[in-house]
Amino acid sequence: GAFLIEWLAHHRAAGFTDFLVFSNECQDGTDAMLDRLAAMGWLTHVPNPGPHEKGAHFEALKKAEKHPLFKQADWAAAIDIDEFLAVHVGDHTVGALLDALPQTDAISLTWRMFGNGGIVQQTDAPVTETFLRAAPPVLYWPWRAQMFKTLFRPALFPKPGIHRPRGGHQGQRWHDGSGRAMPDGPARLFSPLGQDNCGLVQLNHYAIGTMEGYLLKCDRGRANRDAAGFDTGYWVERNFSAVEDRSSLNLDSRAVRAELHADAELAALHKAAFRWRQMRFSQMMEEEPWRALFGRLLLVPPSRVL
């Protein structure tokens, strides 16, 4: 909930026209925020309560596959709340990206991992203005830092997936984030190591955030069925701060954010969501396992680029 307004404003500024948003078992009032935004005409909210046999992510995608909003879309992408699209061409919108690759049917949006930058406390400042250091354009390890999401045509790929759509056939045109054709073959989840996969577009991934916020992420847990729990290993494989990256700031979403915050009900829900995060962190500090993890985060330096 604390990040929802910024995320929505950014992707509206990026040129996305419709938003199909799923929520499950919210404790911070995110579902109430989504209901308010739906009433204001900004998005479509679909509650996705558990239990989920294969995880909340998979259940949401099954529902999305059947939803009219997805079926009628020209283009679609499954993007999480900690991911922000960054287009490097034209006016930095989805339209400019598609103009640069007019013959494509799908584009891989490779993650650009943004590090913690030594920021300990949670703040209510925009994520994209707080974290400005990231992994370099070329990485040789780890492969998880080079995973991608996909922008694709639902008419040709009728089954959305967490990282890439399913249901397509050989012969459809698929390009990576630098405009190179991707070969046909079995599903891949990460872009090749050792090359720049983000020449035209990247997906800025603020996977860890502040140290306090990371503990809340650990407390919340993973959204897919087979992933391991969050720990210092997850942190180390994503905490890259080697180079400055201001690509998220190429889109000016301040006016859209101001419009959303001007709604008194939505603004109050946003503030309540941030206060909930502060309260929950204080509660977690009463338990030794969480204090131990917090201490380890304070001890670990930014990850070295190999």
C-alpha positions as CSV (number, residue, x, y, z in Angstrom):
1,G,0.0,0.0,0.0
2,A,2.8,2.4,0.8
3,F,4.2,2.1,-2.8
4,L,0.9,1.8,-4.8
5,I,0.4,5.4,-5.7
6,E,3.9,5.9,-7.0
7,W,3.8,2.6,-9.0
8,L,0.4,3.4,-10.6
9,A,1.4,7.0,-11.4
10,H,4.7,5.8,-13.0
11,H,3.2,3.2,-15.2
12,R,0.3,5.5,-16.3
13,A,3.0,8.1,-17.3
14,A,4.8,5.2,-19.1
15,G,1.7,4.8,-21.3
16,F,-0.2,1.9,-19.8
17,T,-3.9,2.6,-20.2
18,D,-5.5,-0.2,-18.1
19,F,-4.5,-1.9,-14.9
20,L,-5.8,-5.3,-13.7
21,V,-4.6,-5.6,-10.1
22,F,-4.9,-8.6,-7.8
23,S,-4.6,-8.5,-4.0
24,N,-4.4,-11.3,-1.4
25,E,-4.6,-11.3,2.4
26,C,-3.6,-7.6,2.8
27,Q,-2.8,-6.4,6.3
28,D,-1.9,-2.8,5.6
29,G,-5.1,-1.7,3.8
30,T,-3.8,-2.2,0.2
31,D,-7.1,-3.8,-0.7
32,A,-9.0,-0.7,0.6
33,M,-6.7,1.5,-1.5
34,L,-7.4,-0.6,-4.6
35,D,-11.2,-0.4,-4.0
36,R,-10.9,3.4,-3.8
37,L,-8.8,3.6,-6.9
38,A,-11.3,1.3,-8.7
39,A,-14.1,3.6,-7.6
40,M,-12.1,6.6,-9.0
41,G,-11.7,4.8,-12.4
42,W,-8.0,4.2,-12.2
43,L,-7.9,0.4,-12.2
44,T,-9.7,-2.9,-11.9
45,H,-9.3,-4.6,-8.6
46,V,-9.8,-8.4,-8.3
47,P,-9.5,-9.8,-4.7
48,N,-7.5,-13.0,-4.8
49,P,-7.9,-14.6,-1.3
50,G,-6.3,-17.9,-0.4
51,P,-5.7,-20.6,0.2
52,H,-3.9,-21.1,-3.1
53,E,-2.8,-24.6,-4.1
54,K,0.1,-23.3,-6.2
55,G,0.6,-19.8,-4.7
56,A,-1.1,-16.4,-5.0
57,H,0.8,-15.5,-8.2
58,F,-0.3,-18.5,-10.2
59,E,-3.9,-18.2,-9.1
60,A,-4.0,-14.5,-10.1
61,L,-2.6,-15.3,-13.5
62,K,-5.2,-18.0,-14.1
63,K,-7.9,-15.4,-13.3
64,A,-6.2,-12.8,-15.5
65,E,-6.2,-15.2,-18.4
66,K,-10.0,-15.3,-18.4
67,H,-10.5,-11.6,-17.6
68,P,-12.0,-9.4,-20.4
69,L,-9.5,-6.6,-19.7
70,F,-6.6,-8.9,-20.5
71,K,-8.2,-10.6,-23.5
72,Q,-9.0,-7.2,-25.2
73,A,-5.5,-5.7,-24.5
74,D,-3.2,-4.9,-27.4
75,W,-0.2,-5.4,-25.2
76,A,0.2,-6.7,-21.6
77,A,2.9,-7.2,-18.9
78,A,2.8,-8.8,-15.5
79,I,4.6,-6.3,-13.3
80,D,5.0,-6.4,-9.5
81,I,4.8,-3.5,-7.1
82,D,8.6,-3.3,-6.7
83,E,9.2,-3.2,-10.5
84,F,9.2,0.0,-12.6
85,L,9.5,0.1,-16.4
86,A,12.3,2.2,-17.8
87,V,12.3,2.8,-21.6
88,H,15.5,4.3,-23.1
89,V,14.2,5.5,-26.4
90,G,12.0,8.4,-27.6
91,D,9.8,9.9,-24.9
92,H,10.5,6.9,-22.6
93,T,7.0,5.4,-23.0
94,V,5.7,2.0,-24.1
95,G,4.7,3.6,-27.4
96,A,8.2,4.7,-28.1
97,L,9.5,1.2,-27.3
98,L,7.1,-0.3,-29.7
99,D,8.0,2.2,-32.4
100,A,11.6,1.1,-32.0
101,L,10.6,-2.6,-32.5
102,P,7.7,-2.4,-34.9
103,Q,7.9,-6.0,-36.0
104,T,7.9,-7.7,-32.6
105,D,5.3,-9.7,-30.7
106,A,7.1,-9.9,-27.4
107,I,9.9,-8.0,-25.6
108,S,11.9,-9.3,-22.7
109,L,12.2,-6.7,-19.9
110,T,15.4,-7.6,-18.1
111,W,15.7,-6.7,-14.5
112,R,18.1,-4.0,-13.4
113,M,18.8,-4.7,-9.8
114,F,18.8,-1.6,-7.6
115,G,20.8,-1.8,-4.3
116,N,20.0,-0.7,-0.8
117,G,22.5,2.2,-0.8
118,G,23.0,1.8,2.9
119,I,19.6,3.2,3.7
120,V,18.3,1.8,7.0
121,Q,15.0,3.5,7.9
122,Q,11.8,3.3,5.9
123,T,10.6,6.7,4.6
124,D,7.5,7.8,2.7
125,A,9.6,9.2,-0.2
126,P,9.2,7.8,-3.7
127,V,11.2,4.6,-4.3
128,T,12.4,5.8,-7.7
129,E,13.9,9.0,-6.1
130,T,15.4,7.2,-3.1
131,F,17.4,4.4,-4.8
132,L,19.6,5.6,-7.6
133,R,22.4,3.1,-7.7
134,A,22.2,-0.3,-9.4
135,A,24.0,-3.2,-11.0
136,P,26.1,-2.4,-14.1
137,P,24.6,-3.0,-17.6
138,V,26.6,-6.2,-17.9
139,L,26.6,-8.9,-15.2
140,Y,28.5,-12.2,-15.1
141,W,26.8,-13.4,-11.9
142,P,24.3,-14.2,-10.5
143,W,21.8,-15.4,-13.1
144,R,18.9,-14.5,-10.8
145,A,19.8,-10.8,-11.2
146,Q,19.2,-11.2,-15.0
147,M,15.7,-12.6,-14.9
148,F,13.1,-10.8,-16.9
149,K,9.4,-10.0,-17.3
150,T,7.8,-9.8,-20.7
151,L,5.7,-7.2,-22.7
152,F,3.6,-9.2,-25.1
153,R,0.6,-9.4,-27.4
154,P,-2.2,-11.3,-25.6
155,A,-3.8,-12.1,-29.0
156,L,-0.7,-14.3,-29.8
157,F,0.2,-15.4,-26.2
158,P,-3.1,-16.1,-24.5
159,K,-1.7,-17.3,-21.2
160,P,0.1,-14.8,-19.0
161,G,3.0,-16.0,-16.9
162,I,5.0,-14.6,-14.0
163,H,8.1,-14.0,-16.2
164,R,7.0,-14.9,-19.7
165,P,3.7,-15.7,-21.4
166,R,2.6,-19.2,-22.4
167,G,0.5,-20.6,-25.1
168,G,2.4,-19.1,-28.0
169,H,3.7,-20.9,-31.1
170,Q,7.0,-21.0,-32.9
171,G,7.4,-18.3,-35.5
172,Q,6.2,-15.5,-33.3
173,R,8.7,-12.6,-33.1
174,W,10.4,-12.1,-29.7
175,H,13.1,-9.6,-29.0
176,D,15.3,-8.9,-26.0
177,G,15.6,-5.5,-24.3
178,S,18.4,-4.5,-26.6
179,G,16.4,-5.3,-29.8
180,R,18.0,-8.7,-30.6
181,A,15.9,-11.5,-31.8
182,M,15.4,-14.3,-29.2
183,P,15.7,-17.8,-30.5
184,D,12.8,-20.2,-30.4
185,G,13.0,-23.0,-27.8
186,P,12.0,-24.0,-24.3
187,A,11.0,-21.4,-21.7
188,R,13.8,-19.3,-20.4
189,L,13.6,-17.1,-17.3
190,F,16.8,-15.1,-17.5
191,S,18.7,-13.0,-20.0
192,P,22.2,-14.2,-21.1
193,L,25.0,-13.2,-18.8
194,G,27.9,-11.2,-20.0
195,Q,26.1,-8.8,-22.4
196,D,24.0,-5.7,-22.2
197,N,20.3,-6.8,-22.4
198,C,18.9,-3.3,-21.7
199,G,19.8,-1.1,-24.6
200,L,16.2,-0.2,-25.4
201,V,14.3,-1.1,-22.2
202,Q,14.8,-2.5,-18.7
203,L,12.7,-3.3,-15.7
204,N,14.1,-1.5,-12.6
205,H,13.7,-3.9,-9.7
206,Y,13.8,-2.5,-6.2
207,A,13.8,-6.0,-4.7
208,I,15.3,-5.2,-1.3
209,G,14.6,-1.5,-0.5
210,T,15.5,-0.2,2.9
211,M,16.8,-2.5,5.6
212,E,13.7,-2.0,7.7
213,G,11.5,-2.6,4.7
214,Y,13.4,-5.8,3.7
215,L,12.4,-7.3,7.0
216,L,8.7,-6.7,6.2
217,K,9.2,-8.3,2.9
218,C,10.7,-11.4,4.7
219,D,7.7,-11.4,7.0
220,R,5.3,-11.2,4.2
221,G,6.8,-14.2,2.3
222,R,7.0,-15.2,-1.3
223,A,4.1,-15.2,-3.7
224,N,5.0,-18.3,-5.7
225,R,4.9,-21.8,-4.5
226,D,8.4,-23.2,-4.7
227,A,10.7,-20.3,-3.9
228,A,12.8,-20.4,-0.7
229,G,12.3,-17.9,2.1
230,F,14.0,-14.5,2.1
231,D,17.3,-14.3,3.9
232,T,20.7,-12.7,3.6
233,G,21.5,-14.8,0.5
234,Y,18.5,-13.2,-1.3
235,W,19.8,-9.8,-0.2
236,V,23.4,-10.3,-1.3
237,E,22.4,-11.5,-4.8
238,R,20.4,-8.3,-5.4
239,N,22.3,-5.6,-3.4
240,F,24.2,-4.0,-6.3
241,S,25.1,-0.3,-6.1
242,A,28.0,-0.2,-8.5
243,V,26.7,2.5,-10.9
244,E,24.3,5.4,-10.8
245,D,21.0,4.8,-12.7
246,R,18.4,7.6,-13.0
247,S,16.4,6.0,-15.7
248,S,13.2,5.8,-13.6
249,L,13.3,9.6,-13.4
250,N,13.1,10.0,-17.2
251,L,9.3,9.8,-16.7
252,D,7.8,12.7,-14.8
253,S,4.9,11.2,-12.8
254,R,4.7,14.0,-10.2
255,A,1.5,15.5,-11.6
256,V,-0.2,12.1,-11.6
257,R,1.0,11.4,-8.1
258,A,-0.3,14.8,-6.9
259,E,-3.7,14.1,-8.5
260,L,-4.0,10.8,-6.6
261,H,-2.8,12.2,-3.3
262,A,-5.4,15.1,-3.7
263,D,-8.1,12.5,-3.0
264,A,-8.6,12.8,0.7
265,E,-9.8,9.2,1.2
266,L,-6.9,7.7,-0.8
267,A,-4.3,9.9,0.8
268,A,-5.5,8.8,4.3
269,L,-5.3,5.2,3.2
270,H,-1.8,5.7,1.9
271,K,-0.6,7.3,5.2
272,A,-2.2,4.4,7.2
273,A,-0.4,1.9,5.0
274,F,3.0,3.5,5.8
275,R,2.1,3.8,9.5
276,W,1.3,0.1,9.5
277,R,4.8,-0.7,8.1
278,Q,6.4,1.3,10.9
279,M,4.2,-0.5,13.5
280,R,5.0,-3.9,12.1
281,F,8.7,-3.3,12.1
282,S,8.6,-2.3,15.8
283,Q,6.8,-5.5,16.6
284,M,9.3,-7.5,14.7
285,M,12.2,-6.0,16.7
286,E,10.8,-7.6,19.8
287,E,11.7,-11.0,18.4
288,E,15.3,-12.2,18.4
289,P,15.3,-14.0,15.0
290,W,14.2,-10.7,13.3
291,R,16.7,-8.7,15.3
292,A,19.5,-11.1,14.2
293,L,18.6,-10.7,10.5
294,F,18.4,-7.0,10.9
295,G,21.9,-7.0,12.4
296,R,23.3,-9.1,9.6
297,L,21.9,-6.6,7.0
298,L,23.7,-3.8,8.9
299,L,26.9,-5.7,8.7
300,V,26.9,-6.7,5.0
301,P,28.5,-4.3,2.6
302,P,27.1,-3.7,-1.0
303,S,27.6,-6.7,-3.2
304,R,30.8,-6.8,-5.3
305,V,30.3,-7.1,-9.0
306,L,32.1,-10.2,-10.3
